[in-house]
């Protein structure tokens, strides 16, 4: 293992409001800073909302797939999100699909998945961080985190900590050109930056690096910890 996944950064025009929205949807506690959601278990990760006045102009490269224990639980999550300021989102989903697509108050996409989804069984409330990305990127993250591959078919890959928790999946390369920085970024505690680079990362600026597809990630201090 080269790195530990300690947090997910989330750009926000109103960081406090978005933190309150997601705390309500996910059932997480907010740290005293008012803009960080504390981990909901071990393994787990913080969600840090970072002020950024730039408007959202394209679909995110990563979104949350939230789990449900029953159809009633799925509907309750949807209603809670709408009450907190979310909205329904049409991305061309079919009526028979088992997930409801929503957007948070700043337009960030997420799905509330039905209870019969076997892929998300035995995960967390955030069942999956679902990403656009090539197989090479899935293998890159598999190597740097030391998490086993739990799916590897064609261009689709997924990994999960051996201790459980949220999966991270990649559904294949993006079908659109990347323009500008991603609004969601992993934060890693890294013990060997040289190996990170050897595996295909590139240095962007300061503590910002990019994976083989050009998606940004930030490095944090090695004293932070999340289960590997």
Buried (B, 14 or more C-beta within 10 A) or exposed (E): EBBBBBBBBBBBBBBBBBBBBBBBBBEBEBBEEEBBBEBBEEBBBBBBBBEBEEEBEEBBBBBBBBBBEEEEBBEBBBEBBEEBBBEEBEEEEEEEEBBBBBBBBBBBBBBBBBBEBEBBEEBBBBBBBBBBBBBBBBBBBBBBBBBEEBBBEEBBBBBBBEEBBBBBBBBBBBEEEBEEBBBBBBBBBBEBBEBBEEBBBEEBEEBBBBBBBBBBBBBBEBEEEBBB
